[in-house]
Amino acid sequence: MPRETASARAQRLAALLEELARTYPDAHCELHHRSPLELLVATILSAQCTDQRVNQVTPGLFARYPTAAAYAQAPAHGARERHPFHRFLSQQSPQPPGLLPAAC
């Protein structure tokens, strides 16, 4: 099978996005976020519990860790015990190294 060209891939993506917009005209994200980083963190956490619960705890989390650098510098050890959200997190969930320990 020949490799898809960039132009063909872009056309296929545009068609897919049009179909999604037509099929789900009122779609929106239930997770509260103000940046791609916040959406990433909220999405990882939402794999462990409800979006409603994520929206309850993320304002404090986002205030504590406002940047990617802040997550990278966050201590990994002991964080789960300090945060009441720890019971919802699973070691079985794939994640960037250090992200969820920092988020806890």
C-alpha positions in Angstrom: 0.0 0.0 0.0 1.5 3.4 -0.9 2.2 5.9 1.8 -0.5 8.6 2.2 0.6 12.1 1.1 0.4 15.0 3.5 -2.2 16.6 1.3 -4.4 13.5 1.2 -4.0 13.2 5.0 -5.1 16.8 5.5 -8.1 16.2 3.2 -9.1 13.1 5.1 -8.7 15.0 8.5 -10.9 17.8 7.2 -13.6 15.4 6.1 -13.5 13.6 9.4 -13.8 16.9 11.4 -16.7 18.0 9.2 -18.5 14.7 9.9 -17.9 14.9 13.6 -19.2 18.5 13.7 -22.3 17.4 11.7 -22.9 14.3 13.9 -22.2 16.0 17.2 -23.1 19.7 16.7 -23.4 20.6 20.4 -20.4 18.6 21.6 -18.3 20.2 24.4 -15.8 19.1 27.0 -17.2 18.5 30.4 -13.8 18.9 32.0 -13.1 22.5 33.2 -9.8 23.8 31.9 -8.2 27.0 30.6 -5.2 25.6 28.8 -4.0 22.4 27.0 -1.9 21.5 30.0 -5.0 21.7 32.3 -7.0 19.6 29.8 -4.2 17.0 29.8 -4.1 16.7 33.5 -7.9 16.7 33.8 -8.2 14.0 31.1 -5.7 11.7 32.9 -7.5 12.1 36.2 -10.9 11.6 34.5 -9.8 8.1 33.6 -10.0 7.2 37.3 -13.3 8.8 38.3 -16.2 11.0 37.1 -15.7 14.3 35.4 -17.7 15.9 38.1 -15.2 14.7 40.7 -12.3 15.9 38.6 -13.9 19.3 38.3 -14.1 19.5 42.1 -10.4 18.9 42.7 -8.7 20.4 39.7 -9.0 24.1 40.7 -6.7 23.6 43.6 -4.4 21.4 41.6 -4.2 23.9 38.8 -3.5 26.7 41.3 -0.7 24.6 42.9 0.9 23.6 39.6 0.2 26.4 37.1 2.8 25.3 34.5 4.4 22.2 33.1 7.6 23.1 34.9 5.7 23.2 38.2 4.5 19.6 37.6 8.0 18.5 36.6 9.4 19.9 39.8 6.6 18.6 42.1 7.7 16.0 44.7 6.5 12.5 43.8 6.9 10.9 47.2 4.2 11.5 49.8 1.9 13.5 47.4 -0.8 10.8 47.3 -1.1 10.8 51.1 -1.5 14.6 51.3 -4.3 14.8 48.8 -7.8 13.3 49.4 -8.0 12.4 45.7 -5.4 9.7 46.0 -7.9 6.8 46.4 -9.1 7.5 42.8 -5.7 7.1 41.2 -4.3 3.9 39.9 -0.8 2.7 39.2 -2.2 0.8 36.3 -3.1 4.0 34.4 -0.5 4.9 31.7 0.8 8.5 32.2 3.8 10.6 31.5 6.5 9.9 34.2 5.9 11.8 37.3 2.7 13.5 36.2 0.1 11.8 38.4 2.3 11.7 41.5 2.6 15.4 41.1 -1.1 15.8 40.5 -2.0 14.0 43.7 
